[in-house]
Structures are given as C-alpha cells and as structure tokens.
Amino acid sequence: MNPDQPQPPESQPPQPPGYGTQQPPPGYMPPPPGYSAPQPPPPGYMPPPAYMPPPPGSMPPSGYAGYMPPGYGPPPPGYMPPPAFMPPPVYIPPVVYHVPPNGGTPPQFVPPAQGSVAQAWVALATRPSRQNFVAWAQIATRDWVLQSIALGFAFYFVYALLLSFGLYSVTNTIITGLPSSGSVSFTQAIAAFGNTYVITLIIGPLVYLAQAFAIPFGQAIFMPATFGTLGQRYQRALRPWALAQPAYGILVLLVGLVGFGLGYLLLVPNLQNLSTASSSQLGTLEGNATIMFLVIFLLLGLGTAYSITMQVQSGAVGASMNRWAVFGINLLTGLVLGIAENIILQPIALLVFRSAFTYPTTSLLHIAISGLLH
C-alpha cells in the first residue's frame, strides 16, 4: 500500500468495483429531499368510500316508515322503463317523381315547378301531361292535397245540387199538370222517381269522396315494395291524383250546367200540360228530349275521355307505372268500390223510392226544396 495515496475513512465500508463510474439511466430524476418509499397500510385499515354520505338534514328522521333510497322500491306513477332494445328508425325513401320508362326509353326527370296551388290547378287542367304532373307533384304539400280534394268535392256537390233541383222541377211540373182525376199510382210513381234527388244530393258527394281516396289506394297496393310501406306508397300516389281533382270537378259541373239548362229550355215548358197535350206537342217534346240527350251524350263522351286522361296521366306519375297498367288498376278499383257502394247504398235508395208511394209529397226534403223554389 502506498502511503502517499489517500485512504478512505475507517467508517466507510468498502465499495464494489466500478462504484464511482456507474451512470444513472436516461431520464432518471433523483428523489426530493426527505422522500421515503410508500409503506404498506397498517392492519385493519379501511379505504374511504367511493361516494360521500349525504349532508346532514337530507336524510329523513329515523323510524320514518316507507322511506326508500332513490332507485329502490316501486317506480313512480307513469314511469316507463327504457326499452332493452331500441328498434332502428324506419327508413323513408325519398319521393322522387319521374316519367316512367316506356319501352326502351329511360325514365325522364323533370325539374320542379314554381308557383301556387291555384297555378298548379290551371296548368294541369290545360295541359294534363305526365311531365306537367311530375313538375307540380314534386312541390305538392299536404295542404295542397287537402285543398284540391275539397275543391273537387265542392264542384261535385254543386253539380249534385243542380241535378237534384232539375229532377224535382221535372217531377213537380208533371204532377201539377196532371188532372185531379188522374191515376194515383202514376202520380206516386212520378213522385217516387223524383225522390231520387235524395240519393243524388246526399249520397252522390259521398261517393265522390270514396272514389277520390280509393283510387290512389288501389294504385298503392300494386306499387313495388321498394317505394316504402303501403302508407308511404299511398301518399306518393295521392299527390298527383289530388291535383287533378279540381279539373275533374269543373268538368262534371259544366256538364251538369249544360244538362240543367237544356232541361229547363226544352223539357220543362212542354211538360206543364202533358195530360192534355196534342200529338204535335208530344212530337215536339220527343224531338227536344232527343236533342237534349244527344248533346249531353256528346258532352259526356268528351268529358269521359278527358277524365280518363287525367286519371291515367296522374296515376302513371304517382305509381311510376305504365299507363295501361294504371288504367287496369283504376278499373279494378272502381269495380270493387262500385260493388261495395251498391251493397251499402241500394237498400237506402230502395227505402227512399218506396217511401214516395206512401207519402208522395210530404217528405222532409221535398218540403225543404219546395220552400227554396217558391
């Protein structure tokens, strides 16, 4: 041992080789002064609760009967537990109207129109093309649908009212022109025929409403399922169909006005003295009746062609089908609706008709119309 070399203190233990040359690992931070390693908890130690107890005063007094902590006991009145499984939202496909493909031609898409519901009525009445129905059906709202059907119903009701007054006038003129010694059975038969205005005035508009809502429903039944549920398909078919109803109602009203006017001009004057009319007067009456019925037949033919065009064009757009297919669906729906209407309405019509044989001039509607006319 070299005596000139410094010696470690006596109290310091010997160090391992390389003690003074060891380096701390990267990122090492020395512990702060006074640091001591964590000690294990003493025996019997309980950790604090995860939640603190309620503050004093929030708990009811001891012995309070019926107290249940929140979340325990029966649920409050009207409580509905959340469903265990939330059903997925119902997919509503977007309503996209287009001109259906015809043969090898692709579907034709038309930009939406701009305007009010009154402009839609005029545009579709003057030009009932599929392109026009596509343009206006895209912006049709629920209010437009209700307003269109209500206007068509109003036109049809006025037509039924005119037809009822016409039937009443004809039958009343015949009855008042008969001699007092005439056949009672003939008078009752004429009165029974005149009581058909009850059916026309009351039941006619109801039949129109049934038809207005049943035809689109028949189209919705035969539409592809890709257009949504039955209700969604019905709403799709109803829009263009409803926009066509005002034009159809105006057509029916115009035919009724022409028939009403011709009846008053050609028939009613010649029916006042029917029992004492000469053969020449009867011939004039027959000629006038022939002219009136020919004119009405011609108008009905043109009106029927126009109404079928409106129905087929609007149905082809609403159901996205071929026009011939829509024509067949409309015929089938009308047939089923007609059978149902006859089953329901025929007993009513029979009762009204037979009531005139017992009370030919004392029915309530007969008295009401008499008061309005006189």
Helices and strands as residue ranges (DSSP letters): G 19-21, H 117-126, H 130-137, H 142-177, H 184-194, H 196-198, I 199-203, H 204-222, G 225-227, H 230-243, H 245-262, I 263-267, G 268-271, H 279-319, H 323-358, H 364-373
